[in-house]
Amino acid sequence: MDDIENIDQNIKSTRVLKIAIFIMTLLLIIGFCVVFITIGHRLSNDTLNNEEVAPLNNKIAIESSQDIISVTSDGKSLIITTTDVTGSYIIYNIDKKTNKIISTIKFDK
């Protein structure tokens, strides 16, 4: 009698396992389809970024005693590092999209 109950329980657990595997497989297939459709849609999108870029109308006052150490860009902003005769550093952070100075950081020596 115990063997019959064990067999029934094994059949139920394997049936539940098969259903769970089927559901997970469907979710994987749907997920991959969504990813590939999204990539295809973004690649076939022909709209270009036609926003006008405003000219840099901000003047950064760099004195004759200051030297520009580096000018770097991280994609969204332009970072200009200067130093003066005392060895103090001034870092200008400029937004590329609006061409406005976001922040100015001064490190005194």
C-alpha positions in Angstrom: 0.0 0.0 0.0 2.9 2.4 0.8 4.3 1.7 -2.6 1.2 2.8 -4.4 1.1 6.1 -2.4 4.8 6.7 -3.2 4.1 6.2 -6.9 1.2 8.6 -6.8 3.2 11.2 -5.0 6.1 10.8 -7.5 3.8 11.1 -10.4 2.3 14.3 -8.9 5.7 15.8 -8.2 7.0 15.0 -11.7 3.9 16.6 -13.2 4.4 19.8 -11.2 8.1 19.8 -12.2 7.2 19.4 -15.9 4.7 22.3 -15.7 7.3 24.5 -13.9 9.9 23.7 -16.6 7.4 24.5 -19.3 6.4 27.8 -17.8 10.1 28.8 -17.3 10.9 27.8 -20.9 8.0 30.0 -22.1 9.3 32.9 -20.1 12.8 32.5 -21.5 11.4 32.4 -25.1 9.2 35.5 -24.5 12.1 37.4 -22.9 14.5 36.7 -25.8 11.8 37.7 -28.3 11.3 41.0 -26.4 15.0 41.7 -26.4 15.5 41.0 -30.1 12.4 43.0 -31.1 13.6 45.9 -29.0 17.1 45.8 -30.5 15.6 45.6 -34.0 13.3 48.4 -33.4 16.1 50.7 -32.1 18.3 49.8 -35.0 15.6 50.5 -37.6 14.6 53.8 -36.0 15.7 56.4 -38.6 15.2 59.5 -36.5 18.4 61.4 -35.9 19.2 63.8 -33.1 18.7 67.1 -34.9 18.9 69.3 -31.8 20.8 72.5 -32.3 23.9 72.9 -30.2 24.1 76.3 -28.6 27.5 78.0 -29.0 29.6 78.4 -26.0 28.6 81.8 -24.7 30.2 81.4 -21.3 33.6 83.0 -20.8 35.9 81.4 -18.4 38.3 84.1 -17.0 41.7 82.5 -17.0 44.4 84.9 -15.8 47.8 85.1 -17.3 49.3 83.5 -14.2 47.1 80.4 -14.6 48.0 77.4 -16.7 45.5 74.9 -18.2 46.5 71.5 -17.0 44.0 69.3 -18.7 40.7 69.4 -20.7 38.7 66.2 -20.5 35.3 65.0 -21.5 33.1 62.3 -20.0 30.4 62.5 -22.7 28.0 64.8 -20.9 30.4 67.4 -19.5 33.7 69.1 -20.3 36.1 69.4 -17.4 38.8 72.0 -17.5 41.6 71.9 -14.9 43.8 75.0 -14.3 46.5 75.9 -11.9 48.0 79.2 -10.7 51.4 80.3 -9.4 50.6 79.3 -5.9 49.8 75.7 -7.0 46.1 76.0 -6.3 43.8 74.1 -8.7 40.5 75.3 -10.2 38.3 72.8 -11.9 35.5 74.0 -14.2 32.7 71.5 -15.0 30.8 72.6 -18.2 27.6 70.9 -19.5 28.0 70.1 -23.2 24.3 70.2 -24.0 23.6 73.7 -22.5 27.2 75.0 -22.5 26.7 76.3 -19.0 29.2 76.0 -16.1 27.7 73.4 -13.8 30.3 73.9 -11.0 33.6 75.4 -10.2 35.8 73.7 -7.6 38.9 75.3 -6.1 41.6 73.4 -4.3 43.9 75.8 -2.3 47.4 74.7 -1.7 
